[in-house]
Amino acid sequence: DIYGIDEALYRKNRDELTELLNLSQLLRTPARQLSLGQRMRCEIAASLLHSPKLLFLDEPTIGLDAVSKLAVRDFIRQLNAARKTTVILTTHDMQDIEALASRILLIGKGKILMDGTLDDIRRGGESIDETVASLYQQYDI
């Protein structure tokens, strides 16, 4: 009702997201009884029911076990490919960045420190962790 989506589209999205995020066993479970990974998957599904063109995710894999992290990352990639949804991701998890980002903005003290692709940001074969650490030292962050 809030987003004014057609009932048929809502049901289609709900059913598709339930399957893609493996939520069928969770639909009747109270939120307080869900694990962090289960809650995260439910929150992602809820944010996509109205088919947004732009999705903001803040630390979507924080605190998740390895299996849940991989599932969430895979889902985000599929969402972007299938629905062309733009995903803006804020994270400190370098593995999320390497797995998901095609463009990276590194922000520190309210300023854009770097803007480019993963390869642009890596310096001379350094890992992204080493690059970010050296930038933070350089900018006293």
DSSP file (Angstrom, degrees, kcal/mol; ACC not computed):
  #  RESIDUE AA STRUCTURE BP1 BP2  ACC     N-H-->O    O-->H-N    N-H-->O    O-->H-N    TCO  KAPPA ALPHA  PHI   PSI    X-CA   Y-CA   Z-CA
    1    1 A D              0   0    0      0, 0.0     3,-0.3     0, 0.0     5,-0.0   0.000 360.0 360.0 360.0 -40.7    0.0    0.0    0.0
    2    2 A I        +     0   0    0      1,-0.2     0, 0.0     2,-0.1     0, 0.0   0.908 360.0  34.4 -59.3 -43.3    2.8    2.5    0.9
    3    3 A Y  S    S-     0   0    0      2,-0.1    -1,-0.2     0, 0.0     0, 0.0   0.508 104.0-128.6 -93.1  -5.0    4.4    2.1   -2.6
    4    4 A G        +     0   0    0     -3,-0.3     2,-0.3     1,-0.2    -2,-0.1   0.853  46.2 166.6  64.5  35.7    1.1    1.7   -4.5
    5    5 A I        -     0   0    0      1,-0.1    -1,-0.2     2,-0.1    -2,-0.1  -0.600  43.0 -99.8 -86.5 147.6    2.3   -1.5   -6.3
    6    6 A D     >  -     0   0    0     -2,-0.3     4,-2.6     1,-0.1     5,-0.2  -0.331  28.1-124.1 -60.4 140.3   -0.2   -3.6   -8.1
    7    7 A E  H  > S+     0   0    0      1,-0.2     4,-2.5     2,-0.2     5,-0.2   0.869 110.9  52.3 -57.0 -40.6   -1.2   -6.7   -6.1
    8    8 A A  H  > S+     0   0    0      2,-0.2     4,-2.3     1,-0.2    -1,-0.2   0.910 111.0  46.5 -64.8 -42.1   -0.1   -9.1   -8.9
    9    9 A L  H  > S+     0   0    0      2,-0.2     4,-2.9     1,-0.2     5,-0.2   0.901 111.3  52.7 -66.8 -40.6    3.3   -7.5   -9.1
   10   10 A Y  H  X S+     0   0    0     -4,-2.6     4,-3.0     2,-0.2    -2,-0.2   0.944 111.6  45.3 -57.9 -49.2    3.6   -7.6   -5.3
   11   11 A R  H  X S+     0   0    0     -4,-2.5     4,-2.7     2,-0.2     5,-0.2   0.902 113.2  50.4 -63.4 -41.5    2.8  -11.4   -5.3
   12   12 A K  H  X S+     0   0    0     -4,-2.3     4,-2.5     2,-0.2    -2,-0.2   0.947 114.5  43.7 -61.2 -49.0    5.2  -12.1   -8.2
   13   13 A N  H  X S+     0   0    0     -4,-2.9     4,-3.0     2,-0.2     5,-0.3   0.917 113.5  51.4 -62.6 -44.4    8.0  -10.2   -6.4
   14   14 A R  H  X S+     0   0    0     -4,-3.0     4,-2.4    -5,-0.2    -2,-0.2   0.936 113.2  44.2 -58.3 -48.0    7.2  -11.8   -3.1
   15   15 A D  H  X S+     0   0    0     -4,-2.7     4,-1.9     2,-0.2    -1,-0.2   0.907 115.4  47.8 -65.8 -41.9    7.3  -15.3   -4.5
   16   16 A E  H  X S+     0   0    0     -4,-2.5     4,-2.9    -5,-0.2     5,-0.2   0.927 114.7  45.2 -64.8 -45.6   10.4  -14.7   -6.6
   17   17 A L  H  X S+     0   0    0     -4,-3.0     4,-2.5     2,-0.2    -2,-0.2   0.870 109.5  56.2 -67.3 -36.9   12.3  -13.1   -3.6
   18   18 A T  H  <>S+     0   0    0     -4,-2.4     5,-2.9    -5,-0.3     6,-0.6   0.916 114.1  40.1 -59.9 -43.1   11.1  -15.9   -1.3
   19   19 A E  H ><5S+     0   0    0     -4,-1.9     3,-1.1     3,-0.2    -2,-0.2   0.948 116.2  48.2 -71.6 -48.6   12.6  -18.5   -3.7
   20   20 A L  H 3<5S+     0   0    0     -4,-2.9    -2,-0.2     1,-0.3    -3,-0.2   0.854 119.9  38.0 -61.7 -36.3   15.8  -16.6   -4.5
   21   21 A L  T 3<5S-     0   0    0     -4,-2.5    -1,-0.3    -5,-0.2    -2,-0.2   0.307 108.7-121.7 -99.8   8.1   16.6  -15.8   -0.9
   22   22 A N  T < 5 +     0   0    0     -3,-1.1    -3,-0.2    -4,-0.2     3,-0.2   0.943  63.1 143.0  53.7  56.7   15.5  -19.2    0.4
   23   23 A L    >>< +     0   0    0     -5,-2.9     3,-2.1    -6,-0.2     4,-1.1   0.444  29.1 103.7-105.6  -2.7   12.9  -17.6    2.7
   24   24 A S  T 34 S+     0   0    0     -6,-0.6     3,-0.4     1,-0.3     4,-0.2   0.840  84.5  48.1 -56.1 -36.9   10.0  -20.1    2.5
   25   25 A Q  T 34 S+     0   0    0      1,-0.2    -1,-0.3    -3,-0.2     3,-0.2   0.622 113.0  50.6 -76.8 -11.5   10.8  -21.7    5.9
   26   26 A L  T X4 S+     0   0    0     -3,-2.1     3,-2.1     1,-0.1    -1,-0.2   0.593  78.9  93.4-101.6 -13.0   11.1  -18.2    7.6
   27   27 A L  T 3< S+     0   0    0     -4,-1.1    -1,-0.1    -3,-0.4    -2,-0.1   0.756  94.5  37.3 -60.1 -27.7    7.8  -16.5    6.5
   28   28 A R  T 3  S+     0   0    0     -4,-0.2    -1,-0.3    -3,-0.2    -2,-0.1   0.255  94.0 105.9-106.8  11.4    5.9  -17.5    9.6
   29   29 A T  S <  S-     0   0    0     -3,-2.1     5,-0.1     1,-0.0    -3,-0.0  -0.789  77.0-113.9 -94.1 130.1    8.7  -17.1   12.0
   30   30 A P    >   -     0   0    0      0, 0.0     3,-2.1     0, 0.0     4,-0.3  -0.340  25.8-120.3 -59.5 142.2    8.7  -14.1   14.4
   31   31 A A  G >  S+     0   0    0      1,-0.3     3,-1.7     2,-0.2     8,-0.1   0.830 110.6  62.2 -55.2 -36.6   11.6  -11.7   13.6
   32   32 A R  G 3  S+     0   0    0      1,-0.3    -1,-0.3     7,-0.0     7,-0.0   0.684 101.7  53.4 -66.4 -16.1   13.0  -12.0   17.1
   33   33 A Q  G <  S+     0   0    0     -3,-2.1    -1,-0.3     2,-0.1     2,-0.2   0.444  90.1  98.4 -96.9  -1.1   13.5  -15.7   16.5
   34   34 A L  S <  S-     0   0    0     -3,-1.7     2,-0.0    -4,-0.3    -8,-0.0  -0.588  74.1-120.2 -87.3 147.8   15.5  -15.2   13.3
   35   35 A S     >  -     0   0    0     -2,-0.2     4,-2.7     1,-0.1     5,-0.2  -0.300  35.0-100.7 -72.9 169.1   19.3  -15.3   13.1
   36   36 A L  H  > S+     0   0    0      1,-0.2     4,-2.5     2,-0.2     5,-0.2   0.917 124.6  49.6 -58.8 -44.1   21.2  -12.2   11.9
   37   37 A G  H  > S+     0   0    0      2,-0.2     4,-2.1     1,-0.2    -1,-0.2   0.889 111.3  48.5 -63.4 -40.0   21.6  -13.8    8.4
   38   38 A Q  H  > S+     0   0    0      2,-0.2     4,-2.1     1,-0.2    -1,-0.2   0.914 112.1  48.8 -66.3 -42.9   18.0  -14.7    8.2
   39   39 A R  H  X S+     0   0    0     -4,-2.7     4,-2.7     2,-0.2    -2,-0.2   0.906 109.7  52.6 -62.3 -41.7   16.9  -11.2    9.2
   40   40 A M  H  X S+     0   0    0     -4,-2.5     4,-2.3     1,-0.2    -1,-0.2   0.923 109.6  48.2 -61.7 -44.3   19.3   -9.7    6.7
   41   41 A R  H  X S+     0   0    0     -4,-2.1     4,-2.2     1,-0.2    -1,-0.2   0.900 112.7  49.1 -63.6 -39.9   17.8  -11.8    3.9
   42   42 A C  H  X S+     0   0    0     -4,-2.1     4,-2.7     2,-0.2    -2,-0.2   0.901 110.4  50.5 -65.2 -41.0   14.3  -10.9    4.9
   43   43 A E  H  X S+     0   0    0     -4,-2.7     4,-2.0     2,-0.2    -2,-0.2   0.890 109.5  50.5 -65.4 -39.0   15.2   -7.2    5.0
   44   44 A I  H  X S+     0   0    0     -4,-2.3     4,-0.8     2,-0.2    -1,-0.2   0.937 111.5  48.8 -62.8 -45.4   16.7   -7.3    1.6
   45   45 A A  H >X S+     0   0    0     -4,-2.2     3,-1.2     1,-0.2     4,-0.7   0.935 110.5  50.5 -59.4 -46.7   13.5   -9.0    0.3
   46   46 A A  H >< S+     0   0    0     -4,-2.7     3,-0.7     1,-0.3     4,-0.3   0.868 107.7  53.5 -60.6 -36.8   11.3   -6.4    2.0
   47   47 A S  H 3< S+     0   0    0     -4,-2.0    -1,-0.3     1,-0.2    -2,-0.2   0.654 111.7  46.5 -73.4 -13.6   13.3   -3.6    0.4
   48   48 A L  H X< S+     0   0    0     -3,-1.2     3,-2.0    -4,-0.8    -1,-0.2   0.455  79.7  97.4-107.0  -2.1   12.8   -5.1   -3.1
   49   49 A L  T << S+     0   0    0     -3,-0.7   -36,-0.2    -4,-0.7   -35,-0.1   0.806  87.3  48.0 -58.8 -30.3    9.1   -5.9   -3.0
   50   50 A H  T 3  S-     0   0    0     -4,-0.3    -1,-0.3    -3,-0.2    -2,-0.1   0.230 112.7-117.2 -97.6  14.4    8.3   -2.6   -4.9
   51   51 A S    <   -     0   0    0     -3,-2.0    -3,-0.1     1,-0.1    -2,-0.1   0.925  38.4-163.0  55.2  55.8   11.0   -3.1   -7.6
   52   52 A P        -     0   0    0      0, 0.0    -1,-0.1     0, 0.0     3,-0.1  -0.339  21.0-144.3 -68.0 151.6   13.2   -0.1   -6.9
   53   53 A K  S    S+     0   0    0      1,-0.2    33,-2.8    32,-0.1     2,-0.4   0.702  90.1  42.7 -82.6 -22.3   15.6    1.0   -9.5
   54   54 A L  E     -a   86   0A   0     31,-0.2     2,-0.5    33,-0.0    33,-0.2  -0.991  68.0-171.1-130.4 130.7   18.1    2.0   -6.8
   55   55 A L  E     -a   87   0A   0     31,-3.0    33,-2.7    -2,-0.4     2,-0.5  -0.984   8.5-156.6-126.9 123.4   18.9    0.0   -3.7
   56   56 A F  E     -a   88   0A   0     -2,-0.5     2,-0.5    31,-0.2    33,-0.2  -0.870  12.7-174.8 -97.6 125.9   21.1    1.3   -0.8
   57   57 A L  E     -a   89   0A   0     31,-3.0    33,-2.6    -2,-0.5     2,-0.7  -0.985   9.6-160.4-123.8 123.1   22.7   -1.4    1.3
   58   58 A D  E    S-a   90   0A   0     -2,-0.5    33,-0.2     1,-0.2    31,-0.1  -0.899  76.0 -31.0-105.7 110.0   24.7   -0.5    4.4
   59   59 A E  S >  S-     0   0    0     31,-3.6     3,-1.3    -2,-0.7    -1,-0.2   0.931  75.4-180.0  49.6  57.3   27.1   -3.2    5.5
   60   60 A P  T 3  S+     0   0    0      0, 0.0    -1,-0.1     0, 0.0   -16,-0.1   0.679  75.3  39.3 -67.1 -16.6   24.8   -6.0    4.2
   61   61 A T  T >  S+     0   0    0      3,-0.1     3,-2.0    11,-0.0     2,-0.1   0.341  79.8 133.8-113.1   7.5   27.1   -8.9    5.2
   62   62 A I  T <  S+     0   0    0     -3,-1.3     3,-0.1     1,-0.3    29,-0.0  -0.357  80.9   4.7 -62.4 130.6   28.3   -7.6    8.6
   63   63 A G  T 3  S+     0   0    0      1,-0.3    -1,-0.3    -2,-0.1     2,-0.2   0.482  98.4 133.6  77.9   2.9   28.1  -10.3   11.2
   64   64 A L    <   -     0   0    0     -3,-2.0    -1,-0.3   -28,-0.1    -3,-0.1  -0.560  58.3-114.4 -86.8 150.5   27.0  -13.0    8.7
   65   65 A D     >  -     0   0    0     -2,-0.2     4,-2.6    -3,-0.1     5,-0.2  -0.306  39.0 -97.5 -72.4 167.6   28.6  -16.5    8.6
   66   66 A A  H  > S+     0   0    0      1,-0.2     4,-2.2     2,-0.2     5,-0.2   0.865 122.8  50.3 -58.3 -41.6   30.5  -17.4    5.4
   67   67 A V  H  > S+     0   0    0      1,-0.2     4,-2.0     2,-0.2    -1,-0.2   0.924 112.7  46.2 -65.3 -44.3   27.6  -19.3    3.8
   68   68 A S  H  > S+     0   0    0      2,-0.2     4,-2.7     1,-0.2     5,-0.2   0.890 110.4  54.1 -65.8 -39.5   25.2  -16.4    4.3
   69   69 A K  H  X S+     0   0    0     -4,-2.6     4,-2.6     1,-0.2     5,-0.2   0.940 110.0  46.5 -58.8 -47.6   27.8  -13.9    3.1
   70   70 A L  H  X S+     0   0    0     -4,-2.2     4,-2.5     1,-0.2    -1,-0.2   0.894 112.4  50.7 -63.0 -39.8   28.2  -15.8   -0.2
   71   71 A A  H  X S+     0   0    0     -4,-2.0     4,-2.3     2,-0.2    -1,-0.2   0.915 111.9  46.5 -65.3 -43.1   24.4  -16.1   -0.6
   72   72 A V  H  X S+     0   0    0     -4,-2.7     4,-2.4     2,-0.2    -2,-0.2   0.926 113.6  48.5 -66.1 -44.2   23.8  -12.4   -0.1
   73   73 A R  H  X S+     0   0    0     -4,-2.6     4,-2.2    -5,-0.2    -2,-0.2   0.926 112.1  49.0 -60.7 -44.7   26.7  -11.5   -2.5
   74   74 A D  H  X S+     0   0    0     -4,-2.5     4,-2.4     1,-0.2    -1,-0.2   0.907 110.9  50.6 -61.9 -42.1   25.4  -13.9   -5.1
   75   75 A F  H  X S+     0   0    0     -4,-2.3     4,-2.8     2,-0.2    -1,-0.2   0.915 108.5  51.5 -62.8 -43.1   21.9  -12.5   -4.8
   76   76 A I  H  X S+     0   0    0     -4,-2.4     4,-2.3     1,-0.2    -1,-0.2   0.913 110.8  48.6 -61.4 -42.8   23.1   -8.9   -5.2
   77   77 A R  H  X S+     0   0    0     -4,-2.2     4,-2.3     2,-0.2    -1,-0.2   0.929 113.0  47.6 -61.3 -45.2   25.0   -9.8   -8.3
   78   78 A Q  H  X S+     0   0    0     -4,-2.4     4,-3.2     2,-0.2     5,-0.4   0.905 110.6  52.2 -62.7 -42.2   21.9  -11.6   -9.7
   79   79 A L  H  X S+     0   0    0     -4,-2.8     4,-2.2     1,-0.2     6,-1.0   0.924 111.1  46.8 -59.7 -46.7   19.6   -8.7   -8.8
   80   80 A N  H  X S+     0   0    0     -4,-2.3     4,-0.9     4,-0.2    -1,-0.2   0.912 117.5  42.7 -63.2 -43.4   21.9   -6.3  -10.6
   81   81 A A  H  < S+     0   0    0     -4,-2.3    -2,-0.2    -5,-0.2    -1,-0.2   0.927 122.2  36.3 -70.4 -45.9   22.2   -8.5  -13.7
   82   82 A A  H  < S+     0   0    0     -4,-3.2    -3,-0.2    -5,-0.2    -2,-0.2   0.910 132.4  23.4 -78.6 -43.6   18.5   -9.5  -14.0
   83   83 A R  H  < S-     0   0    0     -4,-2.2    -3,-0.2    -5,-0.4    -1,-0.2   0.496  93.5-128.3-103.4  -5.1   16.7   -6.4  -12.9
   84   84 A K     <  +     0   0    0     -4,-0.9     2,-0.4    -5,-0.5    -4,-0.2   0.811  47.3 168.8  59.1  30.2   19.4   -3.8  -13.7
   85   85 A T        -     0   0    0     -6,-1.0     2,-0.5   -31,-0.1    -1,-0.2  -0.608  34.4-130.3 -74.7 128.5   18.9   -2.5  -10.2
   86   86 A T  E     -a   54   0A   0    -33,-2.8   -31,-3.0    -2,-0.4     2,-0.5  -0.690  23.5-158.3 -78.6 128.5   21.7    0.0   -9.2
   87   87 A V  E     -a   55   0A   0     -2,-0.5     2,-0.6   -33,-0.2   -31,-0.2  -0.946   9.5-164.9-114.9 121.2   23.1   -1.0   -5.8
   88   88 A I  E     -a   56   0A   0    -33,-2.7   -31,-3.0    -2,-0.5     2,-0.5  -0.932  17.7-169.1-104.0 119.8   24.9    1.5   -3.7
   89   89 A L  E     -a   57   0A   0     -2,-0.6     2,-0.5   -33,-0.2   -31,-0.2  -0.924  15.8-164.7-117.8 126.7   26.8   -0.4   -1.1
   90   90 A T  E     +a   58   0A   0    -33,-2.6   -31,-3.6    -2,-0.5     2,-0.3  -0.954  32.8 142.0-107.1 130.4   28.6    1.0    2.0
   91   91 A T        -     0   0    0     -2,-0.5    -2,-0.0   -33,-0.2   -33,-0.0  -0.994  52.1-154.2-162.0 156.0   31.0   -1.5    3.6
   92   92 A H  S    S+     0   0    0     -2,-0.3     2,-0.9     5,-0.0     3,-0.1   0.325  72.5 106.6-107.0  -1.2   34.3   -2.0    5.3
   93   93 A D    >>  -     0   0    0      1,-0.2     4,-1.8     2,-0.1     3,-0.5  -0.708  54.5-164.8 -85.5 106.6   34.4   -5.6    4.1
   94   94 A M  H 3> S+     0   0    0     -2,-0.9     4,-2.7     1,-0.3     5,-0.2   0.796  88.1  59.3 -63.9 -28.8   37.0   -5.7    1.3
   95   95 A Q  H 3> S+     0   0    0      2,-0.2     4,-2.1     1,-0.2    -1,-0.3   0.874 103.6  51.6 -68.0 -36.0   35.7   -9.1    0.2
   96   96 A D  H <> S+     0   0    0     -3,-0.5     4,-2.2     2,-0.2     5,-0.4   0.930 111.1  48.7 -61.4 -44.2   32.3   -7.5   -0.4
   97   97 A I  H  X S+     0   0    0     -4,-1.8     4,-2.2     1,-0.2    -2,-0.2   0.946 112.9  45.9 -61.4 -49.5   34.0   -4.8   -2.5
   98   98 A E  H  < S+     0   0    0     -4,-2.7    -1,-0.2     1,-0.2    -2,-0.2   0.854 117.8  44.3 -63.1 -34.5   36.0   -7.2   -4.5
   99   99 A A  H  < S+     0   0    0     -4,-2.1    -1,-0.2    -5,-0.2    -2,-0.2   0.778 129.7  17.6 -80.3 -27.4   33.0   -9.5   -5.1
  100  100 A L  H  < S+     0   0    0     -4,-2.2     2,-0.3    -5,-0.2    -3,-0.2   0.724  94.1  94.5-120.7 -28.0   30.4   -6.8   -5.9
  101  101 A A     <  +     0   0    0     -4,-2.2    17,-0.3    -5,-0.4     3,-0.1  -0.543  25.5 169.7 -89.5 134.3   31.8   -3.4   -6.9
  102  102 A S  S    S+     0   0    0      1,-0.3     2,-0.4    -2,-0.3    16,-0.2   0.601  84.4  30.6-102.4 -21.5   32.5   -2.2  -10.4
  103  103 A R  S    S-     0   0    0     14,-0.1     2,-0.4    15,-0.1    -1,-0.3  -0.999  74.0-162.0-136.5 137.9   33.1    1.4   -9.2
  104  104 A I  E     -B  116   0B   0     12,-3.4    12,-2.2    -2,-0.4     2,-0.5  -0.972  10.1-169.4-126.2 131.3   34.5    2.4   -5.8
  105  105 A L  E     -B  115   0B   0     -2,-0.4     2,-0.6    10,-0.2    10,-0.2  -0.983  13.1-157.6-113.9 118.4   34.4    5.7   -4.0
  106  106 A L  E     -B  114   0B   0      8,-2.4     7,-3.4    -2,-0.5     8,-1.3  -0.873  14.9-169.5 -98.1 119.2   36.7    5.7   -1.0
  107  107 A I  E     +B  112   0B   0     -2,-0.6     2,-0.3     5,-0.2     5,-0.2  -0.912  13.1 167.2-116.7 134.7   35.5    8.3    1.5
  108  108 A G  E >   -B  111   0B   0      3,-2.4     3,-1.9    -2,-0.4    -2,-0.0  -0.985  69.4  -3.5-146.4 135.7   37.4    9.6    4.5
  109  109 A K  T 3  S-     0   0    0     -2,-0.3     3,-0.1     1,-0.3    -1,-0.1   0.845 129.5 -56.9  51.1  37.8   36.7   12.6    6.7
  110  110 A G  T 3  S+     0   0    0      1,-0.2     2,-0.3     0, 0.0    -1,-0.3   0.586 116.7 107.4  76.5   9.3   33.9   13.6    4.4
  111  111 A K  E <  S-B  108   0B   0     -3,-1.9    -3,-2.4     0, 0.0     2,-0.7  -0.919  75.2-115.3-122.5 147.6   36.0   13.8    1.3
  112  112 A I  E     +B  107   0B   0     -2,-0.3    -5,-0.2    -5,-0.2     3,-0.1  -0.718  32.0 178.2 -78.3 115.3   36.3   11.5   -1.7
  113  113 A L  E     +     0   0B   0     -7,-3.4     2,-0.3    -2,-0.7    -1,-0.2   0.814  66.9   4.8 -88.0 -34.3   39.9   10.1   -1.5
  114  114 A M  E     -B  106   0B   0     -8,-1.3    -8,-2.4     2,-0.1     2,-0.3  -0.993  55.8-172.2-149.8 150.3   39.6    7.9   -4.5
  115  115 A D  E     +B  105   0B   0     -2,-0.3     2,-0.3   -10,-0.2   -10,-0.2  -0.930  44.9  74.6-144.6 116.8   37.1    7.2   -7.3
  116  116 A G  E    S-B  104   0B   0    -12,-2.2   -12,-3.4    -2,-0.3     2,-0.1  -0.989  75.6 -46.7 172.6-166.7   37.6    4.4   -9.8
  117  117 A T     >  -     0   0    0     -2,-0.3     4,-1.9   -14,-0.2     5,-0.2  -0.339  58.7 -99.9 -83.2 171.5   37.5    0.7  -10.5
  118  118 A L  H  > S+     0   0    0    -17,-0.3     4,-1.9     1,-0.2    -1,-0.1   0.910 126.7  49.8 -58.1 -43.1   39.1   -1.9   -8.2
  119  119 A D  H  4 S+     0   0    0      1,-0.2    -1,-0.2     2,-0.2     6,-0.2   0.866 108.0  53.7 -65.8 -35.8   42.1   -2.1  -10.5
  120  120 A D  H  4 S+     0   0    0      1,-0.2    -1,-0.2     3,-0.1    -2,-0.2   0.881 111.2  46.4 -62.8 -37.7   42.4    1.7  -10.5
  121  121 A I  H  < S+     0   0    0     -4,-1.9    -2,-0.2     2,-0.1    -1,-0.2   0.815  92.5  88.0 -80.7 -31.1   42.5    1.7   -6.7
  122  122 A R  S  < S-     0   0    0     -4,-1.9     2,-0.6    -5,-0.2     6,-0.1  -0.481  73.2-142.5 -67.3 137.7   45.0   -1.1   -6.3
  123  123 A R    >   -     0   0    0      4,-0.3     3,-2.5     1,-0.2    -2,-0.1  -0.908  64.4 -32.5-108.1 117.5   48.5    0.3   -6.3
  124  124 A G  T 3  S-     0   0    0     -2,-0.6    -1,-0.2     1,-0.3    -2,-0.0   0.819 124.2 -43.7  48.4  43.1   51.3   -1.7   -7.9
  125  125 A G  T 3  S+     0   0    0      1,-0.2    -1,-0.3    -6,-0.2     3,-0.1   0.477  98.9 146.3  84.3   1.0   49.8   -5.1   -7.1
  126  126 A E    <   -     0   0    0     -3,-2.5    -1,-0.2     1,-0.1     2,-0.1  -0.289  54.8-106.7 -64.2 155.5   48.9   -4.3   -3.5
  127  127 A S     >  -     0   0    0      1,-0.1     4,-2.2    -5,-0.1    -4,-0.3  -0.429  30.7-110.7 -72.9 161.5   45.8   -5.8   -2.0
  128  128 A I  H  > S+     0   0    0      1,-0.2     4,-2.7     2,-0.2     5,-0.2   0.856 120.0  57.9 -64.0 -33.0   42.9   -3.5   -1.6
  129  129 A D  H  > S+     0   0    0      2,-0.2     4,-2.5     1,-0.2    -1,-0.2   0.924 107.5  46.5 -60.5 -44.4   43.4   -3.7    2.2
  130  130 A E  H  > S+     0   0    0      2,-0.2     4,-2.3     1,-0.2    -2,-0.2   0.899 112.7  49.9 -65.5 -41.0   47.0   -2.5    1.8
  131  131 A T  H  X S+     0   0    0     -4,-2.2     4,-2.2     2,-0.2    -2,-0.2   0.942 113.1  45.4 -62.4 -48.0   45.9    0.4   -0.5
  132  132 A V  H  X S+     0   0    0     -4,-2.7     4,-2.7     1,-0.2    -2,-0.2   0.917 112.3  51.7 -63.4 -43.5   43.1    1.5    1.8
  133  133 A A  H  X S+     0   0    0     -4,-2.5     4,-2.1    -5,-0.2    -1,-0.2   0.913 110.7  47.7 -60.4 -43.0   45.4    1.3    4.9
  134  134 A S  H  X S+     0   0    0     -4,-2.3     4,-2.5     2,-0.2    -1,-0.2   0.879 112.0  50.2 -68.3 -35.9   48.1    3.4    3.2
  135  135 A L  H  X S+     0   0    0     -4,-2.2     4,-2.5     2,-0.2    -2,-0.2   0.913 109.3  51.0 -65.7 -41.9   45.5    6.0    2.1
  136  136 A Y  H  <>S+     0   0    0     -4,-2.7     5,-3.2     2,-0.2     4,-0.2   0.892 112.4  46.9 -62.9 -38.4   44.1    6.2    5.6
  137  137 A Q  H ><5S+     0   0    0     -4,-2.1     3,-1.1     3,-0.2    -2,-0.2   0.926 111.4  51.6 -66.2 -44.0   47.7    6.8    6.9
  138  138 A Q  H 3<5S+     0   0    0     -4,-2.5    -2,-0.2     1,-0.3    -1,-0.2   0.881 117.3  38.0 -60.6 -39.5   48.3    9.4    4.3
  139  139 A Y  T 3<5S-     0   0    0     -4,-2.5    -1,-0.3    -5,-0.1    -2,-0.2   0.300 110.9-119.8 -96.8   9.2   45.1   11.3    5.1
  140  140 A D  T < 5       0   0    0     -3,-1.1    -3,-0.2    -4,-0.2    -4,-0.1   0.933 360.0 360.0  53.3  53.6   45.5   10.7    8.9
  141  141 A I      <       0   0    0     -5,-3.2    -4,-0.2    -6,-0.1    -1,-0.1   0.380 360.0 360.0-104.9 360.0   42.2    8.8    9.2
